[in-house]
Amino acid sequence: MSEKKIIAVVGATGAQGGGVARAILEDGQSSFRVRAITRNPASDNAQALASLGAEVVQADLDDQASLEEAFSGAHGVFGITNFWEHFSVEKEKAQARNIAQAAKVAGVNHVVWSTLEDTRNWVPLEDDRMPTLHGAFKVPHFDGKGESNAFFAEAGVPTTNLLTSFYWENLIYFGMGPQRGEDGRLTFNLPMGDRKLPGIAVEDIGRAAYGIFKQGEEFVGKTVGIAGQHLSGAEMAEALSAAFGEPVQYNAVPFDVYRGLGFDGADDLGNMFQFNHDFEDYFRGARPTDQTRALNPKLGGFSEWLAANKHRIPVDPA
Ligand SMILES: NC(=O)c1ccc[n+]([C@@H]2O[C@H](COP(=O)([O-])OP(=O)(O)OC[C@H]3O[C@@H](n4cnc5c(N)ncnc54)[C@H](OP(=O)(O)O)[C@@H]3O)[C@@H](O)[C@H]2O)c1
């Protein structure tokens, strides 16, 4: 058998990259092997990947030279930046540029870049339907990623831009699960009005990205959007009711109320939900579930995800 090609996975110890790494490692027939990139090879997550058979290497997104070394000899690179670690668009852009430049220097054949829309192409800064943030953005954690697509194009690296969707894991880790009120009832708060939000299990993002690497050439130069299911807040509440065995009421939080919630990034997320809502046709159209299933035949819906994960959603007892 010919030697397996290396996929260097940025963010391998995290949600998306971890999914990519595990998708490859779990496929005994894969023609790829995993090089997991982390700042800390001694971490539990890094060691868990090593025990599954990944090569673990140290590199830092702030250090292009370290990425060049980590990408050396790799066929593919899964690239991701973590806005929520620093809340800086400039830093996110600099890190994306480092990935693109390092991939060019290393002669990588295929980068799958986990990006999002530059929402200013739909909502220019002078459009006052939503506030401009930090003087230059509408949805900072989207806009910087979208702007960064140009770094890959300019570097001339064969790239697929991957548009991901709302992780259902946000109900576990981002405090977005149902809340129990004073009256003892559960409410699912989401600023989506009556529109549908494309969502996905993070593990399915990884499997879809693996599908893109497997089909290679076909997806170079393309933008691919993925989702497991498109659901309204009311439909998500219905699925949550069934999963928890008690009624969960959907509360369509007004965008301004959400932006004012006071936690770091509330304004960014409030604008994001408004973008998803106001441009529902575009946003859903860019994330077709049938295409996602073609890339990832194991793709699941929200109810399946809940069946496997409801015990991980923190909910106060009745
Ligand atoms: N939550 C959602 O619904 C959603 C949906 C779409 C897109 N996103 C985007 O997803 C991104 C976060 O991805 P995730 O959820 O997979 O993150 P995560 O689970 O928090 O993990 C972050 C990963 O990034 C790595 N990392 C961060 N800074 C690094 C650096 N300087 N050098 C090297 N590696 C670095 C970390 O590696 P080490 O710590 O091991 O070094 C870790 O593996 C965000 O930018 C967010 O906007 C989120």
The ligand as a Tripos MOL2 file, in Angstrom:
@<TRIPOS>MOLECULE
LIG
   48    52     1     0     0
SMALL
NO_CHARGES

@<TRIPOS>ATOM
      1 N1        -19.8480   27.7860   18.3900 N.am      1 LIG1
      2 C1        -20.3740   27.7630   17.1610 C.2       1 LIG1
      3 O1        -21.5800   27.5260   16.9820 O.2       1 LIG1
      4 C2        -19.5050   28.0320   15.9770 C.ar      1 LIG1
      5 C3        -20.0520   27.8580   14.7140 C.ar      1 LIG1
      6 C4        -19.2610   28.1260   13.5900 C.ar      1 LIG1
      7 C5        -17.9510   28.5580   13.7540 C.ar      1 LIG1
      8 N2        -17.4450   28.7160   15.0080 N.ar      1 LIG1
      9 C6        -16.0560   29.1940   15.1220 C.3       1 LIG1
     10 O2        -15.2520   28.1520   15.5820 O.3       1 LIG1
     11 C7        -14.0230   28.7180   16.0820 C.3       1 LIG1
     12 C8        -13.5560   27.9050   17.2550 C.3       1 LIG1
     13 O3        -13.3670   26.5710   16.8670 O.3       1 LIG1
     14 P1        -13.6360   25.3910   17.8740 P.3       1 LIG1
     15 O4        -15.0240   25.5090   18.3860 O.co2     1 LIG1
     16 O5        -13.2040   24.1480   17.2280 O.co2     1 LIG1
     17 O6        -12.6470   25.8290   19.0690 O.3       1 LIG1
     18 P2        -12.2790   25.1600   20.4630 P.3       1 LIG1
     19 O7        -13.0050   23.8680   20.6650 O.co2     1 LIG1
     20 O8        -12.4330   26.2240   21.5000 O.co2     1 LIG1
     21 O9        -10.7290   24.8470   20.2720 O.3       1 LIG1
     22 C9         -9.8420   25.8390   19.8730 C.3       1 LIG1
     23 C10        -8.7040   25.1580   19.1670 C.3       1 LIG1
     24 O10        -7.8650   26.1530   18.5500 O.3       1 LIG1
     25 C11        -6.5260   25.8900   18.8950 C.3       1 LIG1
     26 N3         -5.8150   27.1620   18.9840 N.ar      1 LIG1
     27 C12        -6.3140   28.3360   19.4650 C.ar      1 LIG1
     28 N4         -5.3550   29.2860   19.4100 N.ar      1 LIG1
     29 C13        -4.2510   28.7040   18.8840 C.ar      1 LIG1
     30 C14        -2.9440   29.1750   18.5800 C.ar      1 LIG1
     31 N5         -2.5860   30.4420   18.8400 N.pl3     1 LIG1
     32 N6         -2.0850   28.3160   18.0270 N.ar      1 LIG1
     33 C15        -2.4320   27.0300   17.7790 C.ar      1 LIG1
     34 N7         -3.6640   26.5200   18.0450 N.ar      1 LIG1
     35 C16        -4.5470   27.3570   18.5980 C.ar      1 LIG1
     36 C17        -6.5800   25.1960   20.2340 C.3       1 LIG1
     37 O11        -5.4200   24.3880   20.3600 O.3       1 LIG1
     38 P3         -4.4920   24.2930   21.6830 P.3       1 LIG1
     39 O12        -5.2020   24.9980   22.7940 O.co2     1 LIG1
     40 O13        -4.3380   22.8180   21.9140 O.co2     1 LIG1
     41 O14        -3.2100   24.9510   21.2940 O.co2     1 LIG1
     42 C18        -7.8480   24.3520   20.1040 C.3       1 LIG1
     43 O15        -7.5460   23.1270   19.4720 O.3       1 LIG1
     44 C19       -14.3360   30.1600   16.4490 C.3       1 LIG1
     45 O16       -13.5390   31.0320   15.7100 O.3       1 LIG1
     46 C20       -15.8250   30.3070   16.1180 C.3       1 LIG1
     47 O17       -16.1340   31.5720   15.5750 O.3       1 LIG1
     48 C21       -18.1720   28.4410   16.1180 C.ar      1 LIG1
@<TRIPOS>BOND
     1     1     2 1
     2     2     3 2
     3     2     4 1
     4     4     5 ar
     5     4    48 ar
     6     5     6 ar
     7     6     7 ar
     8     7     8 ar
     9     8     9 1
    10     8    48 ar
    11     9    10 1
    12     9    46 1
    13    10    11 1
    14    11    12 1
    15    11    44 1
    16    12    13 1
    17    13    14 1
    18    14    15 2
    19    14    16 1
    20    14    17 1
    21    17    18 1
    22    18    19 2
    23    18    20 1
    24    18    21 1
    25    21    22 1
    26    22    23 1
    27    23    24 1
    28    23    42 1
    29    24    25 1
    30    25    26 1
    31    25    36 1
    32    26    27 ar
    33    26    35 ar
    34    27    28 ar
    35    28    29 ar
    36    29    30 ar
    37    29    35 ar
    38    30    31 1
    39    30    32 ar
    40    32    33 ar
    41    33    34 ar
    42    34    35 ar
    43    36    37 1
    44    36    42 1
    45    37    38 1
    46    38    39 2
    47    38    40 1
    48    38    41 1
    49    42    43 1
    50    44    45 1
    51    44    46 1
    52    46    47 1
@<TRIPOS>SUBSTRUCTURE
     1 LIG1         1 GROUP 0 **** ****
